[in-house]
Amino acid sequence: MSEDTQTQMISEARASILSEIGDQVTLVAASKRQPDERIEAALQAGQRVYGENRVQEAQSRWETRRAAHSDLELRLIGPLQTNKAEDAVQLFDVIETLDREKLLKALIKAVEKTGASAPDLLIQVNTGDEPQKGGVSVDGLEALLKAARETYPGNVTGLMCIPPAEEPAGPHFALLKKLADQHELSTVSMGMSSDYALAAWLGATHVRVGTALFGARDY
Ligand SMILES: *Cc1c(COP(=O)(O)O)cnc(C)c1O
């Protein structure tokens, strides 16, 4: 595919997604495992908010591009290990996957040690109670949120979820929105390629879209 065709496809896909979600919802481009030329195409199309799953991959993708685009917003949407906290607070504007007190403590320490401005935090909620999945349980949300509000030097702005793949997503989205309202959190990150329109309808402020924007991932 020529570079021009690629740029045009991504630009058209982006326009179509934006028209579906409306202007109250932010499109987070989930750029994991996408080749460089597609990232460049998305940047050219005007996309400025990106979600990354892994700290290291994000560093290599964004450290130089960030210098060229001062208006980028980078969001960590994948699980974070405590030993990557220092790198994460220095790179990301928002960390969407806080899910345990140990990680909260590591983030606080990382902000202190690096002097980075504290990224906004979202708490990931495991709305489907899946044992393998990241996220705090619905029951554990209140305690974690309280600890984060009391101790984190930045803002805790919202909630994020990834519904179980084999279930209808609607009830999970509705639950996440309800929890956010209950706790007076303004940001609700939910919805991916297959269900972003539904998520936007049910109150998402941010949808995280990969393949529907960029095409199938590299590997
Ligand atoms: C990969 C990923 C997405 C995007 O998935 P698509 O199905 O490609 O849109 C969204 N959120 C998270 C947390 C992801 O890991």
The ligand as a Gaussian input file, in Angstrom:
#p B3LYP/6-31G(d) Opt

LIG

0 1
 C       -5.593000      -3.049000      22.460000
 C       -6.454000      -2.310000      23.401000
 C       -7.500000      -1.505000      22.947000
 C       -7.869000      -1.391000      21.478000
 O       -8.325000      -2.602000      20.998000
 P       -8.979000      -2.698000      19.523000
 O       -9.860000      -3.855000      19.596000
 O       -7.827000      -2.880000      18.586000
 O       -9.695000      -1.432000      19.288000
 C       -8.227000      -0.793000      23.873000
 N       -7.960000      -0.874000      25.199000
 C       -6.965000      -1.638000      25.668000
 C       -6.732000      -1.670000      27.129000
 C       -6.205000      -2.389000      24.796000
 O       -5.238000      -3.170000      25.288000

